[in-house]
Amino acid sequence: MGHPSPVALIRNLLLGALVLASLHAGAREAAANPLVGLWVFESASYELPEACNKAYLNFLDHYRIEGSDGVRKGVLEYSLEQVASGRGYNLIVKRISNDGNPSCYGREAATQDPEELLFFYVMLSPDGGRMKFYLSNDAFHGYRRVLDP
């Protein structure tokens, strides 16, 4: 068995460097946005209709979410800002589109303004595996991460 040619060695080194650079860039992106990944509904601080228990949020990247409230599916744009304490994030969301179904609460899709900005506060557990999605000071939904980026 012979030794690889210098050209093959250089090619393999370059491919290895590209793979490492790609992995490093992906790790940087995930670290910069800790919400990226798939989150499924786990609990709420108040009673919800049964259909709402199937909710999920898929944070695809720094500006888009595909999700469902358990019945209606939709696409959202968002911005994320870590608060000064470092314990949570301000999340600003704008609805882009939905499938036209009523919400899990029974509200018709047409009653929601697609250009309306929605403001939330998000806190992650220390291990990043759970999220509290605050709708107000005392109302939140709990989500569990099921898929990392």
Secondary structure, 3 states (H helix, E strand, C coil): CCCCCHHHHHHHHHHHHHHHHHHHHHHHHHHHCCCCEEEEEEEECCCCCHHHHHCEEEECCCCEEEEECCCCEEEEEEEEEECCCCCEEEEEEEEEEECCCCCCCCCCHHHCCCCCEEEEEEEECCCCCEEEEECCCCCEEEEEEEECC
